Structure formats: structure tokens, C-alpha cells
Amino acid sequence: MNNGPLTFLSEEPDLKALTPSSFLQDLPNNDVPDLDKIDKTNINKRSKYVQRLRQILKERFRTEYLIFLRSSIPKRLDQIKVGDVVLIGREDKKRLYWPLAKVIELSFLEEMDVQGW
């Protein structure tokens, strides 16, 4: 009497019929941890570990990959001449804020090793 199915039987072999005896028996352990009992220290350790892995990956990406990429700005190979507009590089400012200058005379520049940017 307790093994009679409560619902219509399916033709799929993987599905098990629901019977009154299935409510009386204990459910098998499914080995899923209770989320309320997870230790906070394990979560914190895991979070720090993941952050450290991300930092290491970021550093390796910079050192091993980015240095092999070509610059999108081609280097100037031609010499500076009178009338050219040039950037005056400064260590304390970003390139966006470097002042512009117009070349008026080359006598001073000829003594220096001038390269394009």
C-alpha cells in the first residue's frame, strides 16, 4: 500500500515514482555543506588568495605581454627642421600637458643628439 505511486508514472527511466513510503524514509545524504556553517576565516583566506592571484596575474601581464606590444605612435625618423612644432618634454608633467614650441634656430640642436618621440 505504501509503495503505490501518488502521481502518474513517467516513461523516462531516470525518474523515480513518488510514493507514500518515500515520505516515511529518511532522505539520503547529498553531501552539500550547510551554507550557514561555513567558517568566515575560510572565506576571508580564500578572498585574500584570489586577490593575490589577481595581483600576480596583473604584474605578469604587464611584464611578460605588454612589453611586446608595439607602440601605436610611430617614431619619427626624420630630423627636426626650422619651422617644426615640437613638444618640450618634462618629467613632472604628463605628455598631454607638455608645452609646444616652434623651432626657430637649429644651431643649439645640432650639438645635441635629437631624436623624435
NORLINNOR-V997688 format. One record per residue. N is the residue number from 0. SS is DSSP state (H for helix, E for strand, - for the rest). PSI is psi as a letter, one per 20 degrees, with the letter a starting at -180 (none if undefined). OMEGA is omega in radians with two decimals (none if undefined). Layout:
{{N & SS & PSI & OMEGA} {N & SS & PSI & OMEGA}}
This chain:
{{0 & - & h & -3.12} {1 & - & i & -3.12} {2 & - & j & 3.10} {3 & - & p & -3.10} {4 & E & q & 3.12} {5 & - & h & -3.11} {6 & - & r & 3.06} {7 & - & q & -3.13} {8 & - & p & 3.10} {9 & - & q & 3.12} {10 & - & i & 3.13} {11 & - & p & -3.09} {12 & - & h & -3.10} {13 & - & h & -3.11} {14 & - & p & -3.13} {15 & - & p & -3.13} {16 & - & q & 3.11} {17 & - & o & -3.09} {18 & E & r & 3.08} {19 & H & h & -3.14} {20 & H & h & 3.13} {21 & H & h & 3.08} {22 & H & h & -3.11} {23 & H & h & -3.11} {24 & - & q & 3.07} {25 & - & q & 3.08} {26 & - & q & 3.09} {27 & - & q & 3.14} {28 & - & p & -3.12} {29 & - & j & 3.07} {30 & - & k & 3.03} {31 & - & p & -3.10} {32 & - & q & 3.10} {33 & - & p & -3.07} {34 & H & h & 3.12} {35 & H & i & -3.07} {36 & H & j & 3.14} {37 & - & p & -3.09} {38 & - & p & -3.13} {39 & H & h & -3.13} {40 & H & h & 3.09} {41 & H & h & 3.12} {42 & H & g & 3.14} {43 & H & g & 3.11} {44 & H & g & 3.14} {45 & H & g & 3.13} {46 & H & g & 3.11} {47 & H & h & 3.12} {48 & H & g & 3.13} {49 & H & g & 3.10} {50 & H & g & 3.14} {51 & H & g & 3.09} {52 & H & g & 3.11} {53 & H & g & 3.14} {54 & H & g & 3.12} {55 & H & g & 3.11} {56 & H & g & 3.12} {57 & H & g & 3.12} {58 & H & g & 3.12} {59 & H & h & 3.10} {60 & H & g & 3.13} {61 & H & g & -3.02} {62 & H & h & -3.04} {63 & H & h & -3.06} {64 & - & g & -3.03} {65 & H & h & -3.13} {66 & H & i & -3.14} {67 & H & i & 3.13} {68 & - & q & 3.11} {69 & - & q & 3.08} {70 & - & q & 3.13} {71 & - & i & 3.11} {72 & - & o & 3.14} {73 & - & q & 3.12} {74 & - & q & 3.11} {75 & - & p & 3.12} {76 & - & i & -3.14} {77 & - & q & -3.11} {78 & - & q & 3.07} {79 & - & p & 3.13} {80 & - & r & -3.14} {81 & - & p & 3.14} {82 & - & i & 3.11} {83 & - & q & 3.01} {84 & E & p & -3.06} {85 & E & q & 3.02} {86 & E & p & 3.05} {87 & E & o & -3.08} {88 & - & p & 3.09} {89 & - & p & -3.11} {90 & - & h & -3.03} {91 & - & i & -3.12} {92 & - & q & 3.06} {93 & - & q & -3.09} {94 & H & h & 3.13} {95 & H & h & -3.07} {96 & H & j & 3.08} {97 & - & q & 3.12} {98 & E & q & 3.07} {99 & E & q & 3.10} {100 & E & q & 3.09} {101 & E & p & -3.12} {102 & - & p & 3.14} {103 & - & h & -3.05} {104 & - & q & -3.09} {105 & - & i & -3.03} {106 & H & g & 3.13} {107 & H & h & -3.09} {108 & H & h & -3.13} {109 & H & h & 3.14} {110 & H & h & -3.11} {111 & - & q & 3.05} {112 & - & n & -3.05} {113 & - & p & 3.11} {114 & - & q & 3.05} {115 & - & r & -3.12} {116 & - & none & none}}
